[in-house]
Amino acid sequence: VISELKEFASSNQVDVMSILQSEERAHNVVDIQSHWMVNMINCTATKDVIYHLSEHPDVFIIGHNKFEKLIDDVTPVKAEPKRGMVENITKVGANEVWEEGYTGEGVIVAVLDTGVNTDHVDLADHLWDGGYEFPNHGYNTYYDNDDPKDNFGHGTHCAGTVCGDGTSGTKTGMAPNATLMCVKALNDEGGG
């Protein structure tokens, strides 16, 4: 899948990248970044370049890359140790679905958030094996590297809601046997 996404982005972006690189040499564009995961290019460009690209048939949309705080700061509260399941599992009937044999086994779920604490005991046994290219079980789209570490906490919380298996004492995950791909799409302050 990764190879397909990279090849798709590369072949689809070739003409636009050529234009941007030419304009970069003319000092009309800076900070060109290609994002293969979503087939997108970020850059800072003059309005003339933007107008020129808006007429290019390979350009679907041009958007303003504005930084925003997307997740409010929260004060972590230490969880009370308890055994069993959190209420959200029983409220939606996930435990009843498990009895039918659907536990997330064989399914890869990507959590795109502030990253994931891959050392968390409820998640550690469910991490996607990204092989040599993604040794840390995912990708960091915000900093464009292979380190999706969560220094904020929100992404880890969401990952626990997906596949927290209860190793620490309480089941939190809707699909406790799913495989987790960690994608850091927001920075360490919850912005993007």
N, C-alpha and C positions, 0 to 999 in steps of 0.2 A: 504494500500500500504506500509506504514511504517513497519507494522508488518511483511509483506511478505518479504520486503527487509532485515530486521534484521534477520529473520529466515533463509533466503537463504544464507546470508553471514556467519552466525554462523555455519550452517551445512556444507557449502562448505569449510570453513576455518579450521575446527576442526583438521585435520591431520597436516596441515602446522603450525598452531598455537602451536600444541603439540611439533613439532620439534623445533620451535623457542623458546618456553619456556624452553625446555630442554637445548638448546644451551645458553640461557640467564643464566641459573644456572651455566653453565660452563664458563661464562664470554666471550662468543664468539658473543653474540648479546645483544644490548641495545635498549631502546626506542621503544619497540614494540607498534604499534597502529593499531587497526583494524578499517577500515572505512566501515561501513555497507551500506552506501548510494551508493557506487560504487564497493562493494565487493573487497576491496583492503587492503593490509597490508603494513604499512611502518615500517622500522626498520633500524638500523645500524648493519651490520654484517661483520664478517671476510670473506675473499675471499673463504676459504674452505666451509663455510656455504652457501655462494652464489652458488658455484659450485654444492654442494649437492642438494640445492633446485632447481637448473636449470633442474635437471633430474626428479623431482617429477611430476607425472601426473596431479596434481591439480594446478600447477603453469603455467599460460598462458604466462606471460612475467615478466622479471625482469628489472627494469629500475633504472637509477641513479636519485636519488631525489635531484636535483640541484635547489637551489633557484635562481630565476631570477626576475628582475624588468620587469613586463609585461605591465604596463600602465605608460606612461610618466607623469611626474608632469605637471599639468596645472594650470594656474592662473584663478580662477573663475572670470567671468564677469557678473555683475548684468544684468539680462534680462530687456529689455525695456517692460514696461507693455503695452500689446495690447490685443485686443479681437479677437476671431475667432480661426483659425487653423494655425499651423505652415505649412510651405510649403511642408515638407516631407509627410504629410498626403495627400494633393491634388496631389502631384507629382506621387505617386504610386496608386492613385485612391481609397484609403481606405474609403473616405467619400462616394463614390459611392457604395461600398460594404455595408456600413452601411444602405443605402437606401434599400438594398435587405434584410435587417434584420440580417445581420451578424456583431455583435458588440463585440464579445468575450464572450457574456453571456453564463455561464455554463462551461467555459474553465478555467483551472488553468494553469498559465504560471509561471515557475520558472526562475528567473533571477540569474545566477551564476556569481558573480562579486565581487566587494569590499563591498557588503552588500547593504542595502536600508535604507534610512531615512523614517521610518514608520510614522513619524509625518508630512510628506509633505502633504499639503492639496489636491493635485491632486492624491495622492495614498491612503490616509487614508481610504477611503470607499471601497477599493478593496483588502484588505489584507486577505490572507488565514487564516482561523481559525485552528490553529494547536492544539487546545485543551490544556489540562493540560501538555502534553509532550513538546509542542512547543508554549509556551505562547507569544513569540515575532514574530509570523508569519513566522517562518522559522528556519534555522539551520546554524550554523557557522562551516563549515568543516575545516577551517584553524586553529581555536583554539579549535575545538571539544567541542562546547557548544551550547546553544540555543539562543545566542545573535548575530543576523546578522546585527547589527548596522553599517551603512556606515559612516566612519570618513574620507573618501577620496573624495566622490562625484560622482565617475564614475558610480557606480552601481545604484545610485538613478537616474542619468541621463538616463541610459539604461532602468530602470523601467518606467520612464516617457515616453519613446519612445514606450514602450509596452502598457501601460494602463493609462497614464496621462489623466484625464477626463476633464480638463479645469476649475476646481473649482476656480483656481487662476486667471482665465481670458482667458487663451489660451489653446486650446486642443493640446496636443502633442502626444497622444497615438494612435497607430494603432488599438488597440482593447480596447476602453475605458470602456467596461463593463466586461473585463476579471478579474479573481481573481489572485492576485499576491502572489506567494510563494517566500520569500526572502532567498537566499542562499549566505552566505559570503564564497567565495572560495579563495579570495586573502586578503592579510593583509592591514593595514591602509596606506601603502605607495604604493599600487598597485602591490605588488610582491607576488610570490607564488612558 
